[in-house]
């Protein structure tokens, strides 16, 4: 191989690797301006050249290890962004390793062709490793090594000077971090942001300081009654689910009909951030926005002082949470205890078997009904369903709706079958609760969007700036059969605490951005999300516009 050939292979590899990193960063930061694209490519080219020259090309083993680490990092980061629409962080990744591994084992990682980007330059790497056996290759690289490294460092200094003149140098951005985290990612990439975030929030005390509980308001009950309250959190059910039709029939006919038999909010903004599904319980129980850089439910030192469950417990309520999964998943066993729950019933505690992934919802509901029959004091039950979890194959083990057999897309066919199962079990449970106790309030809500590909399902969401907002439905079934359909305002998970405290007729001073959903005309608070306050009416208008375009 000639001298020129020996150098051309690593040069082409670095260029291709830089293109891969550029496309990855463009996708994560949602950059479309030509100047931004050029900047990202130049920055990726300089850093890739520096890293591979300094650490890799002198050793095949180091080169291989670094490349594999980069490949895994990009693939995981893209997978995470596909579902959560935000950036990975070091401590978050470490804390969620067990949960992520379980998702992988149960084949529940949402699949997308963009994940293949991580291996774009793999064929050239294999060729590079093959030719690196020659002494000529090593000598040619080593002879230019110091000059390349010096040139790259000089280029990075020039780039930083340019950023400084624009007020966007790293030291300038750190002054208001993490509020401008997206700008750090845009300028320097995910890896630099991960390192900075770790340096800022490596202790739990620093992590907890990020919470913003809003203003303190006085909540007042209407009388002294203490009614029973059941809240049901439906896995992967968004605002569009109850309106899905197949051959002219609703996939979830009961939930669709419930809109005219309950207090109904078609759009409730959910929180689906660093804690995944567990962010639903955390934000609902504590009426506070969960964190974007750490799973809030897993902070061991967090006392959940704002938990409305503790308030219910201090006012004669028996409180329990039921979930068809293992108690240690997301460390819910510790978190629910700290939130003030008297009892947490997981699969083991309910003596239920794992079918697919988790216990079937109908078996969990049957267990709850048995507990209700023995209940004496007023109670608050929180039920977290599991059967409709991605990839929507759990229900196939115990439910088959032949009405969907003609759907060619397997993922949608399974999803519809799973939704029909959820609908049937919810209907059966509510009817049995009503027959047993006509004075119980029942709250039903989704936890997040299903994470299906855009080509097969249009999820209930909005893209505003660099923020991805998701919406789920809310139904409040009251003993007096109150009917109300909110057409003008969006609700949020933060509203459930003041709503439940009002249903329980408890007078208390409570800190929250939330509002009671029983008094929609008095809802004035904006909804916080990633450093911005969103107007409820504007969000509702945007969702209605998107819905009209879809139809």
N, C-alpha and C positions, 0 to 999 in steps of 0.2 A: 504494500500500500504506500502511495506517495505521501510526501509531507502535507500537501494540500488536502488530500483525501482524509488523512489522519485528523486534520483539524475541522474539516467540513462536517463530519458526523456529529461531534458534540455541539457545534454551532447550530446546526439544524435542530438538534434535540432541545437546546436551550430556547430557541425561538418558538418551537412547538409547545414546549412546557410553559413559556410565557403567555402564549395565546390561550392555553388552557386556563391558566390562573386568571388571565384578563376576563375571559368569558364567565368564569366562576364569580369573580368580584362584581362584574356588571350585573349578573343575575341577582346576587345578594343585595347589592346597593340600589338596584333599579335605576341605573344611570343610562340615559339615552342621548345626551348631548355629545356632539363630535369631539369637543375639546376634552370632555371627561373620559371618553373612550381612549383617546390618544394618550392622555395622562396615565391611565391605568395600565396601558400596554407598556409604556416607557418605564414606569415604576416596576412592573412585573419583570420586564426584561433585565433591568439593572439588578434587582434583588435576586432573581433566579441565577443570573451569571455569577454574582458574588458568592451565593451559597454553594452552588454546585462546584465552582472552582476552588473555593476555600476548603470545603469539607468532603467533597465526593470523588472527584476525578482521579485523585491519587490512590484510591482504594476501591476495588469492586464491591467489597462487602459494605463499606460505608455508603457508597452510591446506592446500592440496592436497598439497604435499611431506610435511608432517608426517603427514597422514592416511594417505597411501600407505605411509609408513615404519611407522606403527603397524599398519596392516593386514598388511603382510608379516611384521612382528615377531610378531604374534599367531598368524598362520597357521603360520609356521615353528615357533614355540614349541609350539603344540598338536600339530603333526606329530611333533616330537621327543618330546614327553611321551607321545603315543600308543604309541610304540615302545619308548622307554627308561624311561618312568615316572620321569623326574627333570627337573631344570631345566637350561636352556641357560645357558652362561657365555660371556663375551666372547672370551677367548683361545681357548677350545675352538671356538667358532664360526669364528673366523679360521683356526685350524689345519685344520679339517675342511671348508673351503670347497671344495677340489678334490674330495674324496670325496663330499660332499653333491651337488655338481654332476653327478658321474658317476651317482649314484643317480637323480637327476632325469632325466638323459638316457636311462637304461635303464628308465625308467618303473617303478622299484622302490620308490617312496615309498608306504608303506602308506596306503590311502585310508580316510577316515572322514568321515561327514557333519558331525561337530563342527568340522571345519576351516572350514565355511561361516560359523561364528560371526564370523570376522574381518570379514566384509562385511555384518554385520547392519544397520548404519546408513548403508550406502553410498547407497541411494536418497535419503535425506534430505540427505546431503552434496551430491549432484548438484543438488538443488533449492536448497540453500543457496548454492551457487556461482552458480546462475542468477540468484537475486534479489539477490546481492551487487553486481550492476552498478549498482544504484540508489544515488544519493548519500544518500538518506534512511536506507537500511540502515546505511551506514558511520557516518553522524553519530550515529545512535541508539546504536550499539555503543560508539563512542568516548566519548560523553558519560557513560557509566556505567563506563568501563574501569578507572579508578583505584580507584573504590569497590569494584568486584568483586575486583580483585587484593588490595586491603588486607583485605577480608573473608575471602578464601580463606586468606591467610597467617595471619590471626588464628585461623581454624578449625583449621588444621594445628597451630598452637601449642597450642591447647586439647586436640586429640587426643593430642599428644605428652605433655602433662602427665598426661592420663588413663593413657596407657601407662606412664609413669614410676611412678605410684602402684601399678601392677600388676607392677612389676619387669620390664617388657617395652619400655621405651623403647629407641630405636636405640643410644644410647651404652651402655646396660646390656647389650644383646645382643651388642655387638661384643667384650665382654670374653671371651666364650667362643666366638667365631666361629672356624672354620666348624662346630663341633659342633652349634650351634643354628641352622643355615642354614634349616631348614624353618620355624622360628618367624619369622625375618626375612622369609621369603617370605609367610607368613601375615599378618604385620602390615603389610608395606610393598610387597609385590608383587615380581615377577620382575626388573623393571628396576632397582630399588634394589639387589636382591641381586647382580645382574650387576656393578654399579658397585663395590660393596663387595668382591666377590670379586676384581675386577681390581686394586683397591688393595692387597689383601692378598697376591696371588700373581702380580704382574706380572713377576717374575723367575723363572728356572728353578730357582735355588737355593732359593727359598721353596717352589716347587712340590714339589721332591724331598723336602723336610723332612716332608711329610705321610705318607710311607710308614711302615708299621708291620710289621716282619718277624717279630714274635713271638719266641719263646724259641729259644735255640740247643740243639739236641739232637744226640746222637751216633748216626749211622746205621751199621749194620753189615751187611755182606754175609754170605751163608751159606758161600761158598767162593771160590775164586780165578778161576772161569770168567768170561768176558766175552761173554755171549750177544748176538746181534743183537736190536735193538729197533726196531719200527716203530710210530709213533703216527699215527692217522688222525683228523683233525678234520672232522666232517661238518657242512656248512652247513645251518643252520635245521632241525635234527633235535632235537626235545625228547623228554622221557621218555614221552610218549603215542604217539609215531610208530609204534613197533614193535607196538603193540596195536591199531592202526586196522584195522577190517574193512570190507569191501564185499561184499555178497551172501554173507556167511559165509566169505570168504577174506581172509587178511591181506594188506594192501597191501605190507608188507615181510616176507615169509615167512622169508627167511634170517635177518634180524636177530632176528625173533621166536624162531626155533628156536635161535639162538645163546645165548639166555638159559640154556638147559639144557646148554650145551657150553663154558661159560667161567666165569670169575670175573665175576659180574654185579652191578652196583650200579644198580638202577632209577632212583635219584634222586641225581644229582650236581649240587650247587648251582653254577651258573655265574656269571661276572661279565660284565655287559653294560652298561657305564657310559659315561663320556665318550669312550672310544676305540672304541665300537661293537664290531664283530666282532674287531678287533685286541686287545681286552681279553682275549680267550680266550688267545691266544698269550702275551701279556705276563704274565698272572697264572700261567699254567702254567709258563712257562720260569723265572720268578723266584720263584714260590711266595709272591706277595704280592698283596694286594688292590689293584687299579688305582684310579686317582683318579676322582672324580666331577665334577671341574671342568676337566680337561685330558686329552687323549689321551695316556696314559702312554707308548705306543710311539713318540711323536713328540718326546720330550724329548731334544734333541741332546746335552746334557751328561751324560745318564744313562749310567753305565758298566755297568749290569746285573751288579753284583758278586755278586749272589745267584743268577745263572743256573746251573742244573744242567748246561746244555750245556757250559759252560766246564770243569766238573768232569769230565764224560765225556771231553772232549778231552784233558785232562791224564792220563787213564788209558787211552790207546791207541785210543780210539774215533775213527773218522771220522764226522763229523756233517754232515748236509745237510737242507735244508728245500725242499719242492716246493710250488708254488702256481700254479694255472691263471689267474693274473692278472698285471698288470704289477708289477714289483719296486718301483716308486716309490709304489705305492698304500699309503697310511698310512706312507710312508717305511720300508717293511719292509726294503728293501735295506740301509739304514744300521743299523736296529735289530737285524736278525739277525746282522749282522757283529759288532756290539758285544756281542751275547749269546754269541758264541763259535762260531758255525757256520762250518764250513770252506767251505761252498758254499750259495748260494741259487739254485735253479733256478726262474725264472719262465717265463712263456709264451715270451718271446724267447729265453731261454737253452735252453729245451727245443725250440725251433723249432716251436712249435705255433701254430695260427691261432685268432683270436678268433671263436667261434661263439655268437651271442647276446650273452652277456656272459661272457667268459673262455673258456678251453680246456675241452673236454669232459673229465669226470673219467676216463673210460676211457682217454683218450689220455695223461693224466698218469700213471695207474697203469702203462700200458705202458712209459712212459719210466723209471719207477722200477724196474720189473722188469729192464730192460736195464742199469741202473746196478748192480743187485744181482749180475748175472751177472759183472760185472767187479770186484766188490768183493773185497778180500783181508783187510784188517783188520776187526775187529769194528766194526759201524756202528750209528748211531742216525739213523733217518730220520723226519722229521716232515712229514706230507702234509696240506695244507689244500685241501679240495675246494671247488668253485665252482658246480657245475651246479644245485644246489638253491636257488639264491639267489632271494629274492623279486623279481619276481612269479611265479616258478616257470614261466617260459616257455622257459628255456634248453634243457631236455631235449627240447622239442618238435622241435628241429632235428635230433635224432638218435635219438629213442626215442618209440615210440607203443604204449601198452598199451590194446588195444581193450576190455578189461574195464571201463574207466571211461567209455566213450563215453556211457553212459546217464545220467551225472550232469549235472543241469541247471545247477548253479552252476559257471560257468566257472573261477573261482578255485580251488575245491576239486578240480575235474576235473584241472586243470593240476598242482595240488599232489600229488594221488595219483599221477599219471603220473610226476612228477618223483621222488617217493619210491620208486616201483617201479624206476625207472632206477638210483637210488643203491643200492638193495638188490641188484640184479643185478650191478652193477659191483663192489661190495664182495665179494660171494660169489665172483665170478670171480677177483678179485685174491688173496683169501685162499687159494683152492684152488691157484693158481699159485705163491704163496709157499711153501705147504706142500710142493708137489711139488719145488720148487727147493731149499729149506732147511728141514728139519723142526725146527731148533733156534732159530727166530726167535720172539720174543715179539711179539704184535700187540695194540696197544691201540686201541680204537675209542670215540670219544666225540662227542657233539653239541656245537655251540658256543653256541647260544641257541635260544629259541622262534622260530617262523616269522613272528610278527607279523600273523597273520590276524585278521579281525574275530571278536569273541566269538560272534556269531550263527552263524558257519559252522564254527568250530573252537575247542574248549576246550583252551587251552594248559596246559602243565604249570607252574603257578605258584601262589604264595601271596601274599596281601596281609596283612602283619603291621604294624600301626601305619601309618606312612606309607612303609613299605619294600615294594618289589615284588621278590619272590624268584622266580627261574626255575630250572628243573631239566631236566637232560639225562641221557641214559643213558650208562653206561660198561660196556664189555666188555673183559676182559683174556683173550686167547687164548694159552695157554701151551703150550710143546712137550710137556709131560707131560699135556696135556688136563685140567688142574685144573678142577673144577666147584664153584662156590660161589655162592649167591644170598643177598645181604644184604637181609634183610627188616626190620631194626630201626633202621638208622642211615643217615643221608644222608652222601654223600661230598661233596668240593668240589674245585674246580680246584687248590687249594693242596696237595691230597694227591698230585698226580701226580708232583711232583719227588721227594719221599721214596720213592714207590713205584718210580719208574724207577731211582733210585740203588740201591735194594735189589735190583732185578732185575739190575742191572749188577754187583752184589757189590762195591760200593765203600764203604770205611770212611771216614767224613768227619763233621766237625762242621758242622751246617747249621742256619741260622735259618729257622724256619717255624712257622706255625700248623697246617700240614698234618700228616697221619699217613700211614704206609704202609698202603695198602689190602690188602696181602698178610697183614696181621695185624689183622683186624677186631675181635677181642676186646680189643685194646690201644688202640683209638681212644677217646681221652678229651678231646682238644682241641675246644673250641667253634669255630664257624666265624664269622669276622668279616665284617660287612657294614654299611657306612654307620654306623659308630660303635657297633654293637651286636654282642654275641657270642651266636650262636644254638646251642642244644643240638641235637645230631645226632638223638637219639631223638625229641624233640618234633617236629622238622621232618618226620621220616619218618611219625610218627603222623598229623600234619596232612595230609600228602599222601595217605596211605591213606584217611583219612576223606573227603577231597575226591573221590578216585577212586571210592569206594563210592557216593557221592551221584550221581556222574555216570552210573553204571551203574544 
